[in-house]
Amino acid sequence: MGAIKVTPHIHEFREAARHLWNSYMRRDATWDTVEEFAKVTRVLFSGCVLVRAGVEARPIPLDNGTDVLTEYRVFADHKGRLPLHANRDIPASGYWDYPVEWIPPEARQKIHPICFFDFDVCGWRTIQYYRVRIVESSSHPGLNGRDALIECAYVELEVSEAKT
């Protein structure tokens, strides 16, 4: 079975989740609201992405994932520069200031998502970033094992296992 690109479905999911949060749940949000929204987005992700694409995979969580989702592959289908914000520490801390700010997407890179990421989880949300784990970077080996933030708009996402 081949990999299935799910990027268009991801963009639809992000739009639906942003609208739901910013229009209905953000006002007077508490940490409990954030936790409940994370549960809702798992179901929304399954319906918008996994069912529509016909793939079996774990939903990509919002904000608080810790597992590296190896069934997904993050990649750029262009040449040039792929901007990122790499974490300074392994394991990751709250600092996204490792000195490498971009990688060449055409070089061999093995990158898997962990979760979607917003800097402000109680305020206005854009669901702009994937938090990823860079498993292997042939161009910048110092990134191997680091978490990074990559803008969703700059990359494609595929799932390695497709339903038959």
N, CA, C and O of each residue as an XYZ file, in Angstrom:
656
protein
N       0.839     -1.185      0.000
C       0.000      0.000      0.000
C       0.883      1.248      0.000
O       1.920      1.286      0.662
N       0.469      2.240     -0.730
C       1.245      3.470     -0.818
C       0.775      4.518      0.159
O      -0.244      4.366      0.833
N       1.537      5.573      0.216
C       1.201      6.700      1.087
C       0.088      7.529      0.439
O       0.003      7.640     -0.784
N      -0.750      8.098      1.281
C      -1.866      8.934      0.842
C      -1.645     10.343      1.373
O      -1.482     10.542      2.577
N      -1.642     11.320      0.469
C      -1.496     12.721      0.876
C      -2.819     13.206      1.473
O      -3.876     13.069      0.856
N      -2.750     13.770      2.672
C      -3.954     14.236      3.371
C      -3.975     15.757      3.559
O      -4.829     16.278      4.276
N      -3.061     16.455      2.931
C      -2.923     17.897      3.127
C      -4.210     18.677      2.891
O      -4.555     19.509      3.730
N      -4.941     18.462      1.798
C      -6.175     19.242      1.608
C      -7.186     19.032      2.742
O      -7.872     19.968      3.154
N      -7.267     17.812      3.230
C      -8.180     17.524      4.336
C      -7.715     18.199      5.635
O      -8.530     18.651      6.439
N      -6.401     18.256      5.820
C      -5.832     18.936      6.994
C      -6.223     20.409      6.976
O      -6.613     20.960      8.005
N      -6.121     21.042      5.820
C      -6.476     22.465      5.726
C      -7.952     22.683      6.048
O      -8.296     23.659      6.715
N      -8.828     21.792      5.587
C     -10.256     21.893      5.917
C     -10.477     21.718      7.416
O     -11.251     22.455      8.027
N      -9.795     20.741      8.003
C      -9.902     20.532      9.453
C      -9.460     21.776     10.220
O     -10.144     22.218     11.143
N      -8.318     22.335      9.836
C      -7.811     23.515     10.539
C      -8.807     24.665     10.464
O      -9.029     25.362     11.453
N      -9.403     24.864      9.300
C     -10.387     25.938      9.136
C     -11.609     25.697     10.019
O     -12.092     26.619     10.676
N     -12.110     24.464     10.037
C     -13.273     24.138     10.865
C     -12.954     24.310     12.351
O     -13.753     24.884     13.092
N     -11.808     23.822     12.784
C     -11.425     23.929     14.199
C     -11.209     25.387     14.605
O     -11.658     25.808     15.672
N     -10.522     26.159     13.755
C     -10.321     27.593     14.050
C     -11.649     28.307     14.206
O     -11.853     29.064     15.154
N     -12.554     28.059     13.264
C     -13.852     28.735     13.309
C     -14.623     28.364     14.575
O     -15.178     29.233     15.248
N     -14.652     27.091     14.888
C     -15.359     26.639     16.085
C     -14.784     27.303     17.342
O     -15.538     27.808     18.174
N     -13.461     27.305     17.479
C     -12.843     27.898     18.663
C     -13.044     29.406     18.707
O     -13.554     29.940     19.692
N     -12.645     30.088     17.647
C     -12.648     31.556     17.659
C     -14.050     32.138     17.705
O     -14.246     33.206     18.286
N     -15.033     31.469     17.111
C     -16.390     32.005     17.059
C     -17.254     31.610     18.250
O     -18.154     32.357     18.635
N     -16.991     30.438     18.841
C     -17.917     29.940     19.843
C     -17.300     29.578     21.189
O     -17.968     29.716     22.213
N     -16.076     29.129     21.225
C     -15.533     28.606     22.477
C     -14.512     29.524     23.135
O     -14.233     29.372     24.324
N     -13.955     30.460     22.402
C     -12.875     31.306     22.911
C     -13.334     32.256     24.013
O     -12.620     32.462     24.995
N     -14.511     32.826     23.855
C     -14.989     33.791     24.856
C     -15.061     33.135     26.238
O     -15.650     32.068     26.406
N     -14.462     33.784     27.198
C     -14.457     33.289     28.587
C     -13.847     31.893     28.707
O     -14.220     31.133     29.600
N     -12.925     31.553     27.828
C     -12.301     30.229     27.851
C     -11.458     30.054     29.107
O     -10.793     30.981     29.568
N     -11.503     28.860     29.638
C     -10.674     28.446     30.768
C      -9.834     27.259     30.309
O      -9.968     26.799     29.175
N      -8.974     26.769     31.186
C      -8.197     25.577     30.835
C      -9.114     24.372     30.636
O      -8.798     23.477     29.851
N     -10.246     24.343     31.340
C     -11.228     23.273     31.116
C     -11.804     23.354     29.707
O     -11.999     22.329     29.055
N     -12.076     24.571     29.235
C     -12.581     24.759     27.877
C     -11.555     24.256     26.867
O     -11.909     23.602     25.887
N     -10.296     24.560     27.108
C      -9.222     24.120     26.216
C      -9.177     22.592     26.163
O      -9.035     22.014     25.085
N      -9.295     21.939     27.311
C      -9.265     20.473     27.351
C     -10.458     19.873     26.614
O     -10.307     18.892     25.886
N     -11.635     20.451     26.796
C     -12.824     19.958     26.106
C     -12.704     20.171     24.597
O     -13.109     19.314     23.812
N     -12.153     21.306     24.198
C     -11.960     21.586     22.780
C     -10.996     20.580     22.160
O     -11.195     20.161     21.020
N      -9.964     20.190     22.886
C      -9.019     19.188     22.384
C      -9.740     17.867     22.102
O      -9.439     17.195     21.116
N     -10.682     17.495     22.959
C     -11.458     16.266     22.734
C     -12.316     16.390     21.480
O     -12.391     15.461     20.676
N     -12.962     17.543     21.319
C     -13.802     17.781     20.148
C     -12.966     17.719     18.875
O     -13.411     17.166     17.869
N     -11.766     18.278     18.910
C     -10.953     18.310     17.695
C     -10.457     16.923     17.287
O     -10.208     16.688     16.104
N     -10.310     16.013     18.226
C      -9.939     14.643     17.853
C     -11.031     14.007     16.984
O     -10.746     13.359     15.977
N     -12.291     14.208     17.402
C     -13.420     13.677     16.632
C     -13.521     14.398     15.292
O     -13.740     13.765     14.260
N     -13.364     15.714     15.306
C     -13.414     16.515     14.085
C     -12.304     16.089     13.111
O     -12.544     15.981     11.908
N     -11.101     15.850     13.626
C      -9.986     15.413     12.787
C     -10.308     14.069     12.133
O     -10.076     13.877     10.940
N     -10.838     13.157     12.918
C     -11.168     11.838     12.364
C     -12.155     11.958     11.209
O     -11.985     11.316     10.172
N     -13.197     12.788     11.390
C     -14.201     12.949     10.343
C     -13.708     13.730      9.148
O     -13.980     13.355      8.007
N     -12.991     14.806      9.387
C     -12.540     15.682      8.295
C     -11.353     15.119      7.530
O     -11.222     15.355      6.329
N     -10.501     14.390      8.201
C      -9.252     13.958      7.565
C      -9.241     12.454      7.316
O      -9.168     12.014      6.168
N      -9.312     11.680      8.365
C      -9.092     10.242      8.228
C     -10.191      9.545      7.432
O      -9.901      8.744      6.543
N     -11.448      9.844      7.744
C     -12.555      9.214      7.021
C     -12.573      9.669      5.571
O     -12.710      8.848      4.664
N     -12.438     10.968      5.345
C     -12.479     11.486      3.968
C     -11.328     10.968      3.119
O     -11.504     10.706      1.929
N     -10.159     10.819      3.714
C      -9.003     10.331      2.951
C      -8.971      8.810      2.853
O      -8.231      8.253      2.042
N      -9.772      8.139      3.677
C      -9.791      6.684      3.661
C      -8.545      6.063      4.240
O      -8.044      5.065      3.722
N      -8.035      6.649      5.321
C      -6.819      6.131      5.946
C      -7.069      5.809      7.412
O      -7.980      6.343      8.043
N      -6.239      4.929      7.926
C      -6.262      4.609      9.346
C      -5.012      5.176      9.980
O      -3.896      4.823      9.600
N      -5.201      6.056     10.945
C      -4.085      6.673     11.661
C      -4.641      7.291     12.931
O      -5.850      7.472     13.075
N      -3.755      7.604     13.832
C      -4.173      8.333     15.034
C      -4.461      9.781     14.651
O      -3.756     10.348     13.816
N      -5.490     10.388     15.250
C      -5.710     11.815     15.009
C      -4.527     12.628     15.538
O      -3.955     12.300     16.577
N      -4.172     13.674     14.824
C      -3.129     14.578     15.307
C      -3.769     15.482     16.353
O      -4.704     16.219     16.039
N      -3.280     15.439     17.593
C      -3.915     16.235     18.652
C      -3.586     17.723     18.542
O      -2.679     18.141     17.822
N      -4.352     18.482     19.275
C      -4.159     19.921     19.352
C      -3.360     20.226     20.613
O      -3.765     19.834     21.707
N      -2.244     20.911     20.481
C      -1.493     21.536     21.564
C      -0.742     20.646     22.529
O       0.308     21.056     23.023
N      -1.208     19.480     22.817
C      -0.610     18.776     23.941
C      -0.139     17.378     23.604
O      -0.078     16.524     24.488
N       0.192     17.125     22.367
C       0.659     15.803     22.019
C       2.060     15.549     22.535
O       2.862     16.474     22.663
N       2.349     14.300     22.828
C       3.687     13.911     23.244
C       4.226     12.777     22.380
O       5.439     12.580     22.299
N       3.327     12.027     21.731
C       3.749     10.900     20.904
C       4.169     11.389     19.520
O       3.541     12.277     18.943
N       5.221     10.805     19.008
C       5.623     11.054     17.633
C       4.748     10.153     16.770
O       4.752      8.934     16.936
N       4.001     10.752     15.852
C       3.045     10.022     15.034
C       3.743      9.543     13.751
O       3.693     10.198     12.710
N       4.390      8.386     13.865
C       5.250      7.893     12.791
C       4.475      7.432     11.564
O       5.075      7.215     10.511
N       3.173      7.278     11.669
C       2.399      6.898     10.488
C       2.225      8.067      9.513
O       1.803      7.874      8.372
N       2.552      9.271      9.968
C       2.505     10.461      9.124
C       3.933     10.860      8.736
O       4.891     10.606      9.467
N       4.043     11.490      7.572
C       5.321     12.061      7.145
C       5.071     13.505      6.746
O       4.173     13.801      5.958
N       5.879     14.401      7.303
C       5.829     15.820      6.967
C       6.930     16.082      5.942
O       8.085     15.715      6.156
N       6.569     16.716      4.834
C       7.569     17.005      3.808
C       7.151     18.234      3.016
O       5.980     18.615      3.002
N       8.113     18.838      2.367
C       7.847     19.962      1.466
C       8.036     19.463      0.043
O       8.998     18.754     -0.250
N       7.125     19.830     -0.830
C       7.249     19.377     -2.221
C       7.814     20.483     -3.117
O       7.427     20.624     -4.277
N       8.720     21.248     -2.559
C       9.385     22.302     -3.322
C      10.867     22.289     -2.987
O      11.300     21.595     -2.067
N      11.625     23.045     -3.723
C      13.062     23.174     -3.459
C      13.315     24.542     -2.834
O      12.509     25.461     -2.976
N      14.415     24.660     -2.159
C      14.762     25.961     -1.577
C      14.921     25.893     -0.080
O      15.800     25.201      0.434
N      14.065     26.616      0.616
C      14.157     26.700      2.072
C      12.831     26.348      2.725
O      11.767     26.786      2.289
N      12.917     25.552      3.774
C      11.760     25.239      4.599
C      12.014     25.868      5.969
O      12.825     25.353      6.738
N      11.332     26.978      6.287
C      11.567     27.634      7.576
C      11.024     26.806      8.732
O      10.008     26.122      8.608
N      11.716     26.883      9.846
C      11.271     26.186     11.051
C      11.803     26.906     12.287
O      12.726     27.717     12.216
N      11.196     26.584     13.403
C      11.645     27.062     14.716
C      11.979     25.813     15.521
O      11.080     25.147     16.035
N      13.250     25.497     15.632
C      13.667     24.291     16.342
C      13.845     24.578     17.828
O      14.249     25.672     18.223
N      13.540     23.589     18.629
C      13.695     23.734     20.066
C      15.159     23.645     20.448
O      15.920     22.872     19.864
N      15.548     24.439     21.430
C      16.959     24.462     21.828
C      17.369     23.229     22.602
O      18.556     22.910     22.665
N      16.409     22.521     23.196
C      16.729     21.404     24.084
C      16.168     20.083     23.569
O      15.190     20.046     22.822
N      16.819     19.001     23.993
C      16.321     17.641     23.812
C      16.320     17.004     25.192
O      17.396     16.859     25.771
N      15.182     16.614     25.758
C      13.826     16.803     25.249
C      13.438     18.283     25.223
O      14.080     19.133     25.841
N      12.369     18.551     24.486
C      11.973     19.930     24.211
C      11.581     20.695     25.471
O      10.933     20.170     26.376
N      12.000     21.949     25.488
C      11.581     22.904     26.522
C      10.647     23.907     25.850
O      10.138     23.637     24.762
N      10.422     25.027     26.461
C       9.550     26.042     25.884
C      10.258     27.028     24.985
O       9.677     28.050     24.620
N      11.498     26.750     24.617
C      12.283     27.699     23.825
C      12.494     27.177     22.413
O      13.076     26.110     22.219
N      12.020     27.934     21.428
C      12.081     27.545     20.025
C      13.131     28.393     19.313
O      12.836     29.031     18.302
N      14.353     28.401     19.837
C      15.366     29.323     19.326
C      16.699     28.650     18.974
O      17.748     29.291     19.036
N      16.663     27.376     18.609
C      17.871     26.716     18.117
C      18.329     27.481     16.879
O      17.489     27.916     16.091
N      19.639     27.659     16.685
C      20.115     28.579     15.644
C      19.816     28.188     14.193
O      19.969     29.038     13.316
N      19.406     26.974     13.891
C      19.045     26.618     12.518
C      17.611     27.092     12.268
O      16.688     26.688     12.975
N      17.432     27.946     11.265
C      16.114     28.528     10.993
C      15.464     27.982      9.732
O      14.305     28.290      9.453
N      16.187     27.178      8.968
C      15.603     26.575      7.773
C      16.401     25.340      7.383
O      17.565     25.184      7.751
N      15.743     24.466      6.628
C      16.401     23.289      6.081
C      16.029     23.188      4.598
O      14.973     23.673      4.191
N      16.886     22.564      3.794
C      16.535     22.373      2.390
C      15.573     21.191      2.256
O      15.943     20.066      2.591
N      14.367     21.414      1.782
C      13.402     20.313      1.730
C      13.779     19.204      0.767
O      13.317     18.072      0.917
N      14.620     19.511     -0.230
C      14.985     18.476     -1.190
C      16.008     17.496     -0.623
O      16.187     16.409     -1.173
N      16.681     17.861      0.465
C      17.608     16.932      1.123
C      16.797     15.894      1.904
O      15.627     16.109      2.219
N      17.437     14.778      2.204
C      16.724     13.725      2.933
C      16.406     14.202      4.356
O      17.305     14.448      5.160
N      15.135     14.322      4.637
C      14.663     14.740      5.957
C      13.588     13.744      6.399
O      12.694     13.419      5.618
N      13.664     13.269      7.609
C      12.637     12.377      8.153
C      11.982     13.122      9.311
O      12.568     13.274     10.383
N      10.746     13.585      9.072
C      10.045     14.453     10.027
C       8.633     13.907     10.246
O       7.918     13.612      9.289
N       8.240     13.775     11.518
C       6.910     13.280     11.873
C       6.219     14.290     12.790
O       6.871     14.931     13.614
N       4.888     14.433     12.645
C       4.176     15.357     13.528
C       3.994     14.790     14.931
O       4.001     13.578     15.146
N       3.830     15.708     15.871
C       3.475     15.374     17.247
C       2.078     15.913     17.542
O       1.224     15.205     18.077
N       1.861     17.187     17.182
C       0.567     17.827     17.407
C       0.503     19.123     16.604
O       1.492     19.554     16.012
N      -0.671     19.730     16.598
C      -0.791     21.096     16.101
C      -0.387     22.010     17.243
O      -0.457     21.614     18.406
N       0.034     23.228     16.927
C       0.571     24.104     17.967
C       0.132     25.545     17.742
O       0.193     26.066     16.629
N      -0.308     26.168     18.814
C      -0.545     27.613     18.880
C       0.168     28.124     20.124
O       0.207     27.443     21.148
N       0.727     29.311     20.033
C       1.388     29.884     21.204
C       0.383     30.271     22.283
O       0.693     30.162     23.470
N      -0.805     30.717     21.905
C      -1.840     31.125     22.860
C      -3.021     30.183     22.723
O      -3.764     30.265     21.745
N      -3.205     29.291     23.682
C      -4.272     28.304     23.567
C      -5.600     28.789     24.120
O      -6.632     28.177     23.844
N      -5.609     29.867     24.892
C      -6.872     30.397     25.419
C      -7.391     31.585     24.613
O      -8.549     31.974     24.760
N      -6.554     32.154     23.775
C      -6.942     33.329     23.001
C      -7.307     32.974     21.576
O      -7.715     31.852     21.276
N      -7.149     33.957     20.705
C      -7.437     33.772     19.287
C      -6.488     32.736     18.710
O      -5.276     32.829     18.904
N      -7.028     31.743     17.997
C      -6.206     30.639     17.510
C      -6.137     30.624     15.992
O      -7.108     30.943     15.306
N      -4.976     30.249     15.484
C      -4.809     30.101     14.044
C      -4.478     28.664     13.644
O      -4.610     28.298     12.476
N      -4.055     27.860     14.599
C      -3.601     26.488     14.332
C      -2.601     26.541     13.168
O      -2.749     25.855     12.156
N      -1.603     27.365     13.352
C      -0.641     27.715     12.316
C       0.495     26.708     12.156
O       1.041     26.552     11.064
N       0.843     26.036     13.229
C       2.054     25.200     13.220
C       1.754     23.727     13.473
O       0.781     23.363     14.134
N       2.641     22.893     12.912
C       2.802     21.518     13.374
C       3.965     21.546     14.346
O       4.999     22.153     14.066
N       3.804     20.900     15.475
C       4.973     20.571     16.289
C       5.428     19.222     15.772
O       4.643     18.275     15.726
N       6.683     19.130     15.385
C       7.204     17.923     14.756
C       8.442     17.436     15.494
O       9.045     18.159     16.287
N       8.797     16.207     15.213
C      10.084     15.675     15.649
C      10.916     15.437     14.399
O      10.493     14.738     13.478
N      12.085     16.020     14.380
C      13.007     15.788     13.277
C      13.813     14.551     13.638
O      14.705     14.604     14.484
N      13.499     13.459     13.004
C      14.147     12.184     13.295
C      15.496     12.122     12.605
O      16.487     11.675     13.183
N      15.519     12.581     11.347
C      16.770     12.540     10.602
C      16.836     13.714      9.638
O      15.952     13.899      8.801
N      17.881     14.495      9.765
C      18.141     15.597      8.847
C      19.541     15.419      8.289
O      20.528     15.613      8.999
N      19.626     15.049      7.011
C      20.946     14.858      6.413
C      21.666     16.192      6.228
O      22.896     16.233      6.213
N      20.916     17.273      6.089
C      21.535     18.580      5.882
C      21.987     19.241      7.183
O      22.949     20.009      7.186
N      21.299     18.949      8.287
C      21.618     19.563      9.587
C      21.512     18.498     10.685
O      20.513     18.466     11.403
N      22.509     17.633     10.830
C      22.431     16.555     11.825
C      22.210     17.036     13.258
O      21.737     16.268     14.095
N      22.541     18.284     13.553
C      22.287     18.818     14.888
C      20.810     18.924     15.215
O      20.446     19.096     16.378
N      19.957     18.826     14.211
C      18.509     18.855     14.421
C      17.943     17.478     14.774
O      16.819     17.383     15.268
N      18.703     16.419     14.528
C      18.197     15.070     14.779
C      17.753     14.926     16.226
O      18.508     15.212     17.155
N      16.512     14.476     16.401
C      15.948     14.283     17.728
C      15.300     15.517     18.317
O      14.719     15.443     19.399
N      15.381     16.636     17.646
C      14.780     17.878     18.155
C      13.338     18.024     17.694
O      12.961     17.585     16.608
N      12.547     18.652     18.553
C      11.222     19.091     18.153
C      11.361     20.436     17.475
O      12.275     21.204     17.777
N      10.451     20.721     16.556
C      10.461     21.998     15.851
C       9.030     22.387     15.534
O       8.125     21.553     15.542
N       8.841     23.660     15.257
C       7.560     24.171     14.777
C       7.732     24.486     13.298
O       8.659     25.193     12.903
N       6.826     23.950     12.489
C       6.824     24.207     11.053
C       5.425     24.662     10.680
O       4.440     24.029     11.061
N       5.336     25.751      9.940
C       4.021     26.253      9.536
C       3.331     25.243      8.629
O       3.925     24.717      7.689
N       2.063     24.986      8.934
C       1.272     24.027      8.163
C       1.223     24.400      6.685
O       1.179     23.518      5.828
N       1.230     25.683      6.380
C       1.116     26.134      4.997
C       2.341     25.789      4.159
O       2.255     25.788      2.931
N       3.475     25.495      4.785
C       4.718     25.251      4.051
C       4.980     23.797      3.720
O       5.912     23.495      2.974
N       4.176     22.884      4.261
C       4.480     21.464      4.104
C       3.257     20.661      3.695
O       2.114     21.106      3.801
N       3.549     19.466      3.228
C       2.537     18.470      2.899
C       2.572     17.400      3.981
O       3.566     17.245      4.691
N       1.475     16.668      4.092
C       1.399     15.595      5.072
C       0.833     14.373      4.375
O      -0.155     14.460      3.646
N       1.467     13.232      4.607
C       0.941     11.991      4.060
C       0.896     10.938      5.140
O       1.625     10.993      6.130
N       0.005      9.962      4.918
C      -0.140      8.832      5.834
C       0.374      7.603      5.105
O       0.032      7.372      3.945
N       1.190      6.821      5.782
C       1.859      5.691      5.130
C       0.962      4.490      4.943
O       1.219      3.685      4.047
N      -0.063      4.329      5.732
C      -0.931      3.146      5.628
C      -2.297      3.570      5.121
O      -2.946      4.419      5.731
N      -2.735      3.003      4.032
C      -4.055      3.286      3.476
C      -4.974      2.083      3.686
O      -4.529      0.937      3.625
N      -6.254      2.350      3.933
C      -7.250      1.274      4.029
C      -7.475      0.690      2.646
O      -7.374      1.388      1.637
N      -7.773     -0.568      2.612
C      -8.111     -1.181      1.314
C      -9.600     -1.389      1.203
O     -10.080     -1.892      0.186
